[in-house]
């Protein structure tokens, strides 16, 4: 395992020792450094529902979905930059708000962001118990309460070469990890993730399930990636993240299924991943507007699995800066087929096993523009 302490300290600061330290601190950002807070609430009730919150602190001036975003520092703990909330209700992905917002960290453990349209988001608490509210003026339109038991021990993830400490609580309510990776002089990252049960309401709808919380601080240009996460109703999870950049120090593939009922992990080191324009018809390599399904299979020493998810909707972050464009798709997925065949002979499938909902991500490769003036195509209005 390669480590570069001096480079990482210089670029992204000290290694985070806890999730509270990761979430409730911030620093200065520059053209080459940025950070964000990410919350994804997945409902595992009768109707598939999601709410996603993203609070950015990016030093680079850019266009985001045809809105000019320029980092404006008020203090080390207060800034103006992009914030976004989208949701999935009634079978459709809708945007609540996006664009320049005023954000602040309020000691000791609270973050707030306010959009000019009157929407406000606030999150507070101590790992792993957090609350998050969404207001429109004086009206509370969303409230989510997360509760779980904190893990008491973190160990190196056995199937990864990068530094990735992970832990589970004794009652299996919480799975959490802390990652720190780098490749001088290209990139460095501090990242924390955790998954915890929650209950809440949004726009009059009851929500209950698993929330994924992520906090990251990074330097440089991160590699492109594809990601798929399935959240099961017994807290089992399928997690796949593949970095597709050629110059990076990240593991090329993080792919496993944690069976919380059997309390064991199935790790896979080979993958086949593709989008389909119809059920088992018309495969293509990258997401497109006509994509209808995501097909994925994996093999490894622990067995093999396959999953087919219907693509129910997507939210596109289109970033344009100087001569290049980057597209970051966040997708809503419904698993329609899932089968696991363990090396021990165990077979499990979605039909007689348990309920699950899915989420995916893909970032496009950078598309270089012919002239700087090409960015004017993204100007609002």
N, C-alpha and C positions, 0 to 999 in steps of 0.2 A: 504494500500500500504506500503510494507516494504522498509525502506531506511537504508543504512549503510554508512553514509558519511565518517567516518574515514577510513574504509576499502577501499572504492572506491577512495578516495583521495590518499591513499597510493599506490594503485595498478594501477590506470589508470589516475590519475591526476585530476585537477579541472573539474567540469561539464561544458560542452561547452555551451556558452550563445548565439552563433550565428553560422550560417553555414560557414561564412568566418573564424571565429576562429577555427572551426573544421578542415577545409580543409588546411589552411595555417599555421599549426603549427605541430611540431613533437617533439618527445623526445627520450630518450634512450630506447632500447629494450633489453630484456634478454631472458634467456631460457624459462621463463614463460610469457613474454609479447611480443606482436607484434602489427602491424598495417598495414593498406593497403588503397589504393585509387582504386576505381572501377568505370568504365564508360561503359555503355551499350547503344549504339545507335541503335534504332529500326526504320527501314524505313517502313512507311505506304503508300508507293506509290504502283504502279501496281505490282511490284515484291517485295516479302519479302526479305529484306536484313538486316544484322546486322554487327556491329563491336564492339568488346569487348576489353577493355584495363584494365589490372590489374598490379598495382605497389605494390610490397610487401616490408615490412621491418620486417622480422621475425628473432628472435634471435636464434631459434633452428637450429642446423645443421641437414640437412635431404637430402634425394634424392627426386627430383621432376621430374617425367617423365624421369627417368634414367639419370638425370643430378644432380651432387653433388651441393647442395646449402649451402653455409656457409656465415653467416652474417659477413661483414667486415665494421667496423665503420671507417669513415674518420673524421667526426665531428658529432655534434648533428644534423646537417642539411644535411649531405652528407654521403652516404653509398653505399655498394655493396650488392645486394641481387637479388632475382628472380623478373623478369618482364615478362609478357605474353601479346601477342596480337593475337586473332583469329578473323575470320570473316566468314560470311555466304553469299555466292554469287553463283548464278547459281545452286542453289539447293544443295550445298555442304558446309560443315564446313571445313575450312582450317586454318592452323596455320601460322601466319606471322613470329613470333619468340617467343622463350621462353628460359629461363635460366638466368645465372648470368648477371646482368646489373649494370651500374653505375648510381645512382640516386641522385638527390639533390633538396632541396627546396631553391629557390632564392627569398629573400625578395623583395617586401612584399607579392607577390601573384602569384608565378610561381613555377611549379614543372617540372622537366626534368628527363628522363631516357634514357640511351644510351646502346645499345647492341653491343657486339664485331662484329656482322655480318654487322654493319653499319646502322642499324635501330635506329631512334631516335623518342621519343615522348615528346611533351611539351604541358602543359596546363596552362592557366593563366586567370585572370579575377576577378570579384567581384560578389557575389551572387545576382541574379541568372544568370548573363550574363558571359559566359565563352567561351573561344576558345580552341580547341585542334587540334594539327597538328601531322602528322606522316611523317617522312622523311626516305628515303633510300639514304644515302650519301647526295648529294646536291639536290636530286629530291624530291619534295613534292608529296606524294602519297595519302595523306588524309588531309582534313581540315573540321572541324565542328564548327559551330557558334551557341551558345545557347542564346536565348533572351526571357525574360519574366518579369513579374512584381513581386516584392518581397512581400510576405505576411506582413501585418502590425501587426498581432496578432496571437499568438500561444496559444492553449488551450490543456488541457489534453484530449487524445483520450478517448471518452466516453465508448468504449467497451473493454478497456484494464485495467489491474490492475498494470502493470509495469509503470514506469514513461515514458510517451511517449507524447511529446508536438507536435502538428501538426497545420499547418496553410495553408490557401489557399489565393491566391491573389484575389483582388476584381474583376479582369477580368477573373479569373479562369485559367490563363495560367500556374500557378505554384502551385504544391502541395508539401509540405515539412514537415519533422518531425525531431525531436531530441529525441533519446532514451538513457536512462542510467539505467542499471539493474545490479544486483549483487546477489550472494549467497556466503557469506563467509563460508569456506575458499576456495571454489572451483573456482569461476569465477567472473569477473567484466567486464563491457563493456561500452564504450562511442561510440555512433553510430549516424551518421546523414545521411539522405536520402532526395533527392528531385527529382522531375520529371518536366521537362521543355521542350518546343518546341525547335527544332534546324533545321538547314539546313546545307548541306555539300556535299562533294564529296569524294569518295574513289576508287582508281584504275580506274578512269575514269567514275565511276557510280555516278549518283545523288542520294543523300540521303535526306530524310525529314521525320520528325515524332517526337517522344518523346525520350528523353534520360533519363536514370536512373543513377544518380550519388550517390555513397555511399562512406562514409569515416568512418573507424572504428578503434578503439584502444581497445585491449582486454588483459585480464590476465587469465591464466589458460586454462583448456581444455573445449571448448564450447560444448554444446550438439549437437547431430546430428539433422538435419532438412530436411524437404521437403518444396519446395516453388513453387508457380505458379503465374505468372503475365501476365495478358492480357492487352494490350494497345489498346484502341479504337481510331478511327480517330477524335472523338470529345473531346478527352482527358479524357474520362471515363476510369476507371481502375478497374480490378478485382485483388485483392491481397490476397493471402493465404500463410501464413508461419506457419508451425507446427513444434515445437521442439519436438523431439522424445526421448531425453535423460531423464532418470528417476531422476537424481539428478541435479536440476537446479531451479532458481528462475524466469525463464522466464514464460510468459503466455504460456499455452500449445497450444493455437491456436489463431492466428490473421487472420481473414477471413472476408472480406467485399467487396462489390461492390459499388463504387462511381459513380453514374449516374450524369454526369456533365450537361447533357441536362435538366434533371428535378431538378438538384441541391439537391439531397438527397442521403443518404447512406443506403444500405441494409446490415445488419450485420448478420452473421451466426455463431452458436455455436456448430453445429454438422457437421461432414464431413465424406464422403466416398471417398477414394482416392485409385486408383489402376492403374497399367500398364497392357496393353493388348498386346498379341502377334499377334492378328488379330482383325478385327473390331468386337467387342463384343464377341471375342473368346479367351479362354486361359488366364484368369486374373492371375496376380501374384503380390506379395506385394512390390517388390523392382525392380528398373530398371535393365535390362539385355541387352545384345547385340542384342537380337531378339525382343526387345520392339518396338511396332509400334504405339501405341496410349497411351494417358493418359486420364483416365476417372475420373471425380470428380463431386460430388454433395454435396449440403449443405442445411441445414435447420436452421431456427431461427425465432424469433418473428416477423421479418420484411417480411418473406416469404421463398421461397425456389428457388434454382437454380441448373442447371446441365450444364456441359460443357464437350465436347469431343474434344481433340486436337490430331492431327496427329503429331507424333514425326519425324521431318524432318532431324535431325542431333544432334550430341552431341560432347562436348569437355570434355575430362576426365583429371582432375588433380589427379595424383596418388602420394600421399605423403608417403614415407617410412622413419621411424626414429626409430632406435634401434629395439625393438621387435614388433612393430605394423605397420600396414598399414591403411591409410585412403583414400577413394576414393570420390572425389568431382566432380559430373557430372553437367555440364551446358548444357541445352538442348534448341534446337530451336523447337518451337511448332506452328502449324497452327490450329486455332480453326475451326472445321468443324460443330459442333453443339453447340449452346448456347441458353438456355432458362431461363428466369427469370419470376417467378410468385410471385408478391408482395402480402402481406397480404391485400392490398387495392384492389385486383382484377386485377391489371395491369399485362399484359402479354407481354413480348418482346422476340424476338429471333434474331439470327444472320442474317437470310435470308432477313428480311425486315427492319432491324434496322440500322446497321452500320458495317464498316470494322474493323477488329482487327487482331493483331499478338500476338504471345505468347512467353514466355520464362519460363524455369523451372530450378530448382536446386534440387539435392539430395546428401546428404553425407551418405556414408555407415557407419554402425557400425564398430568400430575398430576391426581388425582381428589380434589377438595376434600371434606372430611367436614363433616357438619352440626354436630357438636359435638366438643370435645376428648375427651370420654369415649368416643367411637367407637373410639379407639385401644385401649381395653381389650379389644376383640375379638381382638387379637393377642397377648394375654398367654399365655405357655406354660401348659399344664395347664388 
